[in-house]
């Protein structure tokens, strides 16, 4: 499990947080890195490490869209559905994706290459319609840009059209 495989990383994470429960997000990232999603077993283990109940960990997992409760495809496409993105075409973007991939939000292609999700905000209000694929932003999307991105991802797993990675700040050390 996590404790055996990542003991040094877990110890390092816990050392950065004076209040143990504050380490829940980094430990969830670690669990997701290991399995590709946060399993029930991982939630129970994290609860034990942090002296929380499993439902307390589950609440965090289900609140944040960056955590998955089931395996997802190699390319996780997230489309913002906030009002700002809706006004500039997020519904159109979802329609284009459905036509090209044959799936809608919450679904995965049969070949396990693409999963589509809708999220409330990707913090890119001025550059919509946009989507995040894994950790990369694709902004100012048009139908032709989307076609090129999907072709690039299918061919070699990356696209030069990406806008940049979404990065969480490192916690402050005290």
LINHU-V751031 format. One record per residue. N is the residue number from 1. RES is the residue in one letter. SS is DSSP state (h for helix, s for strand, l for the rest). Layout:
BEGIN
n->N res->RES ss->SS
n->N res->RES ss->SS
END
This chain:
BEGIN
n->1 res->X ss->l
n->2 res->X ss->h
n->3 res->X ss->h
n->4 res->X ss->h
n->5 res->X ss->h
n->6 res->X ss->l
n->7 res->X ss->h
n->8 res->X ss->h
n->9 res->X ss->h
n->10 res->X ss->h
n->11 res->X ss->h
n->12 res->X ss->h
n->13 res->X ss->h
n->14 res->X ss->h
n->15 res->X ss->h
n->16 res->X ss->l
n->17 res->X ss->l
n->18 res->X ss->l
n->19 res->X ss->l
n->20 res->X ss->h
n->21 res->X ss->h
n->22 res->X ss->h
n->23 res->X ss->h
n->24 res->X ss->h
n->25 res->X ss->h
n->26 res->X ss->h
n->27 res->X ss->h
n->28 res->X ss->h
n->29 res->X ss->h
n->30 res->X ss->h
n->31 res->X ss->h
n->32 res->X ss->h
n->33 res->X ss->h
n->34 res->X ss->h
n->35 res->X ss->h
n->36 res->X ss->l
n->37 res->X ss->l
n->38 res->X ss->l
n->39 res->X ss->l
n->40 res->X ss->h
n->41 res->X ss->h
n->42 res->X ss->h
n->43 res->X ss->h
n->44 res->X ss->h
n->45 res->X ss->h
n->46 res->X ss->h
n->47 res->X ss->h
n->48 res->X ss->h
n->49 res->X ss->h
n->50 res->X ss->h
n->51 res->X ss->l
n->52 res->X ss->l
n->53 res->X ss->l
n->54 res->X ss->h
n->55 res->X ss->h
n->56 res->X ss->h
n->57 res->X ss->h
n->58 res->X ss->h
n->59 res->X ss->h
n->60 res->X ss->h
n->61 res->X ss->h
n->62 res->X ss->h
n->63 res->X ss->h
n->64 res->X ss->l
n->65 res->X ss->l
n->66 res->X ss->l
n->67 res->X ss->l
n->68 res->X ss->l
n->69 res->X ss->l
n->70 res->X ss->l
n->71 res->X ss->l
n->72 res->X ss->l
n->73 res->X ss->l
n->74 res->X ss->l
n->75 res->X ss->s
n->76 res->X ss->s
n->77 res->X ss->s
n->78 res->X ss->s
n->79 res->X ss->s
n->80 res->X ss->s
n->81 res->X ss->l
n->82 res->X ss->l
n->83 res->X ss->h
n->84 res->X ss->h
n->85 res->X ss->h
n->86 res->X ss->h
n->87 res->X ss->h
n->88 res->X ss->l
n->89 res->X ss->l
n->90 res->X ss->h
n->91 res->X ss->h
n->92 res->X ss->h
n->93 res->X ss->h
n->94 res->X ss->h
n->95 res->X ss->h
n->96 res->X ss->h
n->97 res->X ss->h
n->98 res->X ss->h
n->99 res->X ss->h
n->100 res->X ss->h
n->101 res->X ss->h
n->102 res->X ss->l
n->103 res->X ss->l
n->104 res->X ss->l
n->105 res->X ss->l
n->106 res->X ss->l
n->107 res->X ss->s
n->108 res->X ss->s
n->109 res->X ss->l
n->110 res->X ss->l
n->111 res->X ss->l
n->112 res->X ss->l
n->113 res->X ss->l
n->114 res->X ss->s
n->115 res->X ss->s
n->116 res->X ss->s
n->117 res->X ss->s
n->118 res->X ss->s
n->119 res->X ss->s
n->120 res->X ss->l
n->121 res->X ss->l
n->122 res->X ss->l
n->123 res->X ss->l
n->124 res->X ss->l
n->125 res->X ss->h
n->126 res->X ss->h
n->127 res->X ss->h
n->128 res->X ss->l
n->129 res->X ss->l
n->130 res->X ss->l
n->131 res->X ss->s
n->132 res->X ss->s
n->133 res->X ss->s
n->134 res->X ss->l
n->135 res->X ss->l
n->136 res->X ss->s
n->137 res->X ss->s
n->138 res->X ss->s
n->139 res->X ss->l
n->140 res->X ss->l
n->141 res->X ss->l
n->142 res->X ss->l
n->143 res->X ss->h
n->144 res->X ss->h
n->145 res->X ss->h
n->146 res->X ss->h
n->147 res->X ss->h
n->148 res->X ss->h
n->149 res->X ss->h
n->150 res->X ss->h
n->151 res->X ss->h
n->152 res->X ss->h
n->153 res->X ss->h
n->154 res->X ss->h
n->155 res->X ss->h
n->156 res->X ss->h
n->157 res->X ss->l
n->158 res->X ss->l
n->159 res->X ss->l
n->160 res->X ss->l
n->161 res->X ss->l
n->162 res->X ss->l
n->163 res->X ss->l
n->164 res->X ss->s
n->165 res->X ss->s
n->166 res->X ss->l
n->167 res->X ss->l
n->168 res->X ss->l
n->169 res->X ss->l
n->170 res->X ss->l
n->171 res->X ss->l
n->172 res->X ss->l
n->173 res->X ss->l
n->174 res->X ss->l
END
